[in-house]
Amino acid sequence: MQAVSYSPEDDLFHLRELPTPQLETEYDVLVTVQAVGLNPVDSKINLWQGMVAGMTNEFVGGLDVAGEIVAKGDAVTCWQVGDKVLYHGNMRRHHGGFAEFAVHDSRTLTPLPNVTPEVAAATPCAAWTAWRALEKLSARGADSILITGGSGGVGGFAIQLAQHFGIGQIITSCSAANHPYVKSLGADITIDYHQQDIVTSVLQATNQQGVAIAIDCVGGDNEVKCANSLRFDGQLVELVQTCQPNNYQDAFLRGIGCHQLSLGSGHVQGDFGRNSIVTAGLAVNQLLANQTITVPKLTTLKLADIPEALMAMRKQRTVGKLVAVLT
């Protein structure tokens, strides 16, 4: 089969011919890949390759897969050969979706929603993460939220979902060129992080009170900016790095709460962890099918384009979503 593998020796992605992978556990399914999403985590494998046991130059990434089951293990009872599925893969496993065939644990599959495979494959990592973040924050009906990186994959879905959750004031940061885009998704107030101070701008927009909740989709010093933009008893979800509350302004006295969220970690946390992935996936799939949320900036590629696209993704922030279409 054709596949894009990652070589830890030269830190590059290569299009190559590899054997079709085999099922590894009784819970596994073999999927013919129809479309696979590209995410920053896929491109930055150089930062997490140590998590993968026995990585070789034949390691195939690609977490967000839409496809069809062509073989299944003996313990797979809820799925049949021929079922069309969508899933967020386990980054620790070797046979991801940047290939004509992929292997995945059936216990975190979801049915392919009633959209095209490329639209579906644009959603798991980004939209399922955004859903889980808002659920962690008990965000329904909150009066205000700050979302850093609103023009990115997670941020764009978080804006749409915040609107669906009935959040009153949606504030986001991104470059000025992307302000029309995030406003089209539902952002009420946009902050140009190149020219404006995020914390000052949030306070000005909230009568010096701060927002109720925040989601950091960017990392770096944006975590602190989110925390310092919160009002008393505010909460944030950090999606990129470990929370550092000692760096927040008066975190204890202001009652600031910080949550961690790593969507794919659910794969290695037993039934509870796996269910956290599936629950988010089923919820987002329904919203996608009924067009409550959309993938407004979708760029499609071919399998052969993936190596160059992943390396480019390391160097700049992507607006919208990139998806490779295989069939």
C-alpha positions as CSV (number, residue, x, y, z in Angstrom):
1,M,0.0,0.0,0.0
2,Q,1.0,3.6,-0.4
3,A,1.7,5.4,2.9
4,V,3.4,8.5,4.4
5,S,5.8,7.4,7.1
6,Y,7.8,9.4,9.6
7,S,11.6,8.8,9.9
8,P,13.0,9.7,13.3
9,E,16.5,9.5,11.9
10,D,16.1,12.6,9.6
11,D,12.9,14.0,11.1
12,L,11.1,14.0,7.8
13,F,7.9,12.4,6.3
14,H,8.3,10.2,3.2
15,L,5.8,8.8,0.7
16,R,6.6,5.1,0.3
17,E,5.3,1.6,-0.3
18,L,4.6,-0.4,2.8
19,P,2.9,-3.7,3.5
20,T,-0.8,-3.6,4.4
21,P,-0.9,-3.7,8.3
22,Q,-2.3,-6.6,10.2
23,L,-4.7,-6.6,13.1
24,E,-2.7,-6.4,16.4
25,T,-5.4,-7.2,19.0
26,E,-8.8,-8.9,19.1
27,Y,-10.4,-5.5,19.4
28,D,-8.8,-4.1,16.3
29,V,-10.3,-3.3,12.9
30,L,-8.6,-2.7,9.6
31,V,-10.0,0.3,7.8
32,T,-9.6,1.4,4.2
33,V,-8.9,5.1,4.5
34,Q,-11.1,7.4,2.5
35,A,-9.9,10.7,4.1
36,V,-7.5,11.7,6.8
37,G,-7.2,15.0,8.6
38,L,-3.9,16.8,9.2
39,N,-3.3,18.3,12.6
40,P,-0.5,20.2,14.3
41,V,0.1,17.2,16.6
42,D,0.7,15.1,13.5
43,S,3.4,17.5,12.2
44,K,5.1,17.9,15.6
45,I,5.8,14.2,16.1
46,N,9.4,15.2,16.7
47,L,8.3,16.5,20.1
48,W,6.4,13.3,21.2
49,Q,8.0,10.4,19.3
50,G,9.4,9.1,22.6
51,M,5.8,8.1,23.5
52,V,5.8,5.5,20.8
53,A,7.4,2.2,21.7
54,G,9.6,0.6,19.1
55,M,9.2,3.4,16.5
56,T,10.9,2.6,13.2
57,N,11.1,4.4,9.8
58,E,7.8,2.7,8.9
59,F,5.8,4.5,11.5
60,V,2.6,6.0,10.0
61,G,0.8,8.8,11.7
62,G,-2.6,10.4,10.9
63,L,-5.1,10.5,13.7
64,D,-8.4,11.6,12.2
65,V,-9.7,9.0,9.8
66,A,-12.9,8.5,7.8
67,G,-13.1,5.1,6.1
68,E,-14.7,1.6,5.9
69,I,-14.0,-1.5,7.9
70,V,-12.5,-4.3,5.8
71,A,-11.5,-6.7,8.5
72,K,-12.1,-7.1,12.3
73,G,-10.8,-8.9,15.3
74,D,-12.6,-11.7,17.1
75,A,-13.7,-9.5,20.0
76,V,-15.3,-6.9,17.7
77,T,-19.1,-7.4,18.1
78,C,-20.6,-4.0,17.6
79,W,-19.1,-3.4,14.1
80,Q,-19.2,-5.3,10.8
81,V,-17.1,-5.4,7.7
82,G,-18.5,-2.7,5.4
83,D,-19.4,-0.3,8.2
84,K,-18.3,3.3,7.5
85,V,-16.6,4.9,10.5
86,L,-14.9,8.0,11.8
87,Y,-12.4,8.0,14.6
88,H,-9.6,9.9,16.4
89,G,-6.6,7.6,16.5
90,N,-4.1,6.6,19.2
91,M,-0.8,8.4,18.6
92,R,1.1,5.6,20.3
93,R,0.2,3.1,17.6
94,H,2.1,2.5,14.4
95,H,-0.5,2.2,11.7
96,G,-2.3,5.6,11.4
97,G,-4.4,7.1,8.6
98,F,-1.7,8.6,6.4
99,A,-2.0,5.4,4.3
100,E,-4.4,3.4,2.2
101,F,-5.1,1.2,5.2
102,A,-5.1,1.8,8.9
103,V,-5.5,-0.2,12.1
104,H,-7.6,1.1,15.0
105,D,-9.2,-0.1,18.3
106,S,-12.9,-0.7,17.6
107,R,-13.9,0.6,21.0
108,T,-13.4,4.2,20.0
109,L,-15.0,4.1,16.6
110,T,-18.0,6.3,15.8
111,P,-20.4,5.9,12.8
112,L,-19.5,8.1,9.9
113,P,-21.9,11.0,10.0
114,N,-24.1,11.9,7.0
115,V,-21.4,14.2,5.4
116,T,-18.6,13.6,2.9
117,P,-15.6,11.7,4.3
118,E,-13.3,14.7,3.9
119,V,-15.7,16.9,6.0
120,A,-15.9,14.2,8.6
121,A,-12.1,13.7,8.8
122,A,-11.7,17.4,9.5
123,T,-13.4,17.2,12.8
124,P,-12.2,14.6,15.4
125,C,-9.0,16.1,16.8
126,A,-10.2,19.7,16.7
127,A,-14.0,19.6,17.1
128,W,-14.1,16.8,19.6
129,T,-11.5,18.5,21.7
130,A,-13.4,21.8,21.6
131,W,-16.6,19.9,22.7
132,R,-14.8,18.3,25.6
133,A,-13.2,21.6,26.7
134,L,-16.6,23.3,26.8
135,E,-18.1,20.4,28.7
136,K,-15.3,20.5,31.3
137,L,-16.1,24.2,31.8
138,S,-19.9,23.5,32.2
139,A,-20.1,26.2,29.6
140,R,-23.8,26.1,28.7
141,G,-25.3,29.5,29.2
142,A,-22.1,31.2,30.4
143,D,-22.1,34.9,29.8
144,S,-18.6,35.2,28.3
145,I,-15.7,33.2,27.0
146,L,-12.2,33.9,25.7
147,I,-10.8,31.6,23.0
148,T,-7.2,32.1,22.0
149,G,-6.3,31.1,18.5
150,G,-9.8,31.3,17.1
151,S,-8.8,30.9,13.5
152,G,-7.1,27.5,14.0
153,G,-8.8,24.2,13.9
154,V,-9.8,23.8,17.6
155,G,-10.5,27.5,18.0
156,G,-12.8,27.7,15.0
157,F,-14.9,24.8,16.3
158,A,-14.8,26.2,19.8
159,I,-16.4,29.5,18.5
160,Q,-19.2,27.6,16.8
161,L,-19.8,25.3,19.7
162,A,-19.8,28.3,22.1
163,Q,-22.5,29.8,20.1
164,H,-24.4,26.5,20.1
165,F,-24.0,26.3,23.9
166,G,-25.6,29.7,24.3
167,I,-22.6,31.6,25.6
168,G,-23.3,35.3,25.7
169,Q,-20.1,37.0,24.6
170,I,-17.5,35.2,22.5
171,I,-14.1,36.9,22.5
172,T,-11.2,35.4,20.4
173,S,-7.6,36.3,19.5
174,C,-6.1,35.9,16.1
175,S,-4.2,37.9,13.5
176,A,-6.1,40.9,12.0
177,A,-6.3,39.2,8.6
178,N,-8.4,36.4,10.1
179,H,-10.9,38.7,12.0
180,P,-13.6,38.4,9.2
181,Y,-13.2,34.6,9.3
182,V,-13.7,34.2,13.0
183,K,-16.6,36.7,13.0
184,S,-18.2,34.6,10.3
185,L,-18.0,31.6,12.8
186,G,-19.7,33.6,15.6
187,A,-17.1,35.6,17.4
188,D,-18.5,38.8,18.9
189,I,-15.1,40.5,19.7
190,T,-11.8,39.9,18.0
191,I,-8.4,40.8,19.3
192,D,-5.3,41.2,17.1
193,Y,-2.7,39.6,19.3
194,H,0.1,41.3,17.2
195,Q,-1.2,44.8,18.1
196,Q,-3.4,44.5,21.1
197,D,-2.8,43.3,24.7
198,I,-5.2,40.4,25.2
199,V,-5.8,40.9,28.9
200,T,-6.4,44.7,28.5
201,S,-8.7,44.1,25.6
202,V,-10.8,41.5,27.5
203,L,-11.1,43.7,30.5
204,Q,-12.3,46.6,28.3
205,A,-14.9,44.4,26.7
206,T,-16.2,43.1,30.0
207,N,-16.5,46.3,32.1
208,Q,-13.2,45.4,33.8
209,Q,-14.7,42.2,35.2
210,G,-13.0,39.6,33.0
211,V,-14.6,36.6,31.2
212,A,-16.3,33.7,33.0
213,I,-14.4,30.9,31.2
214,A,-11.5,30.6,28.7
215,I,-9.9,28.0,26.4
216,D,-6.2,28.3,25.4
217,C,-5.7,26.7,22.0
218,V,-2.2,28.1,21.4
219,G,0.0,27.5,24.4
220,G,3.1,29.5,25.4
221,D,2.2,32.6,27.3
222,N,-1.4,32.5,26.1
223,E,-2.2,30.3,29.1
224,V,-1.3,33.1,31.5
225,K,-3.1,35.6,29.3
226,C,-6.3,33.5,29.5
227,A,-5.9,33.1,33.3
228,N,-5.4,36.8,33.8
229,S,-8.4,37.6,31.7
230,L,-10.7,35.6,33.9
231,R,-13.0,37.2,36.5
232,F,-13.2,36.0,40.1
233,D,-13.9,32.2,40.2
234,G,-13.2,32.0,36.5
235,Q,-12.1,28.7,34.9
236,L,-9.9,27.9,31.9
237,V,-9.0,24.8,29.9
238,E,-5.4,24.4,28.8
239,L,-5.1,22.3,25.6
240,V,-1.4,22.6,24.8
241,Q,0.7,22.3,27.9
242,T,0.6,21.6,31.7
243,C,-1.1,24.4,33.7
244,Q,1.2,26.7,35.6
245,P,-1.1,28.4,38.1
246,N,1.8,29.9,40.0
247,N,2.4,32.1,37.0
248,Y,-1.2,33.5,37.1
249,Q,-2.0,36.9,38.7
250,D,-3.3,36.1,42.3
251,A,-4.6,32.7,41.2
252,F,-5.5,31.7,44.7
253,L,-7.1,34.9,45.8
254,R,-9.1,35.2,42.6
255,G,-10.2,31.6,42.8
256,I,-9.0,30.7,39.4
257,G,-9.4,27.1,38.2
258,C,-7.5,25.4,35.5
259,H,-8.4,22.1,33.7
260,Q,-6.1,20.0,31.5
261,L,-7.4,18.3,28.4
262,S,-5.7,15.8,26.1
263,L,-8.3,14.1,23.9
264,G,-6.3,11.1,22.7
265,S,-5.0,10.2,26.2
266,G,-8.4,8.6,26.7
267,H,-7.2,5.7,24.6
268,V,-4.9,4.5,27.4
269,Q,-7.2,5.3,30.3
270,G,-9.5,2.2,30.2
271,D,-13.2,2.2,29.5
272,F,-13.7,5.7,31.1
273,G,-11.1,7.2,28.9
274,R,-12.3,5.5,25.7
275,N,-15.9,6.6,26.5
276,S,-14.8,10.2,26.9
277,I,-13.6,10.1,23.2
278,V,-16.7,8.4,21.9
279,T,-19.2,10.6,23.8
280,A,-17.6,13.7,22.3
281,G,-17.5,12.2,18.9
282,L,-21.1,11.2,18.8
283,A,-22.2,14.6,20.0
284,V,-20.1,16.5,17.4
285,N,-21.1,14.0,14.6
286,Q,-24.8,14.9,15.2
287,L,-24.1,18.6,15.1
288,L,-22.1,18.1,11.9
289,A,-24.9,16.1,10.3
290,N,-27.5,18.6,11.0
291,Q,-25.2,21.5,10.0
292,T,-25.2,23.2,13.4
293,I,-21.4,23.3,12.9
294,T,-19.5,23.3,9.6
295,V,-16.0,23.1,8.3
296,P,-15.9,26.5,6.6
297,K,-12.2,26.6,5.5
298,L,-11.5,23.1,4.2
299,T,-8.4,22.5,2.0
300,T,-8.1,19.1,0.4
301,L,-4.9,17.4,-0.6
302,K,-3.6,14.1,-2.0
303,L,-1.7,11.5,-0.1
304,A,1.5,12.5,-1.9
305,D,1.0,16.1,-0.6
306,I,1.1,15.2,3.0
307,P,4.9,15.3,3.7
308,E,5.3,18.8,2.5
309,A,2.0,20.0,4.1
310,L,3.1,18.6,7.5
311,M,6.5,20.3,7.4
312,A,4.8,23.6,6.4
313,M,2.4,23.2,9.3
314,R,5.3,23.2,11.8
315,K,6.3,26.7,10.5
316,Q,3.0,28.5,10.5
317,R,-0.4,28.4,12.1
318,T,-3.1,26.9,9.8
319,V,-6.4,28.6,9.2
320,G,-9.2,26.1,9.0
321,K,-8.5,22.4,8.2
322,L,-6.4,20.4,5.9
323,V,-7.6,16.9,4.8
324,A,-6.1,14.4,2.4
325,V,-8.6,12.5,0.3
326,L,-7.6,9.0,-0.8
327,T,-10.7,7.7,-2.5
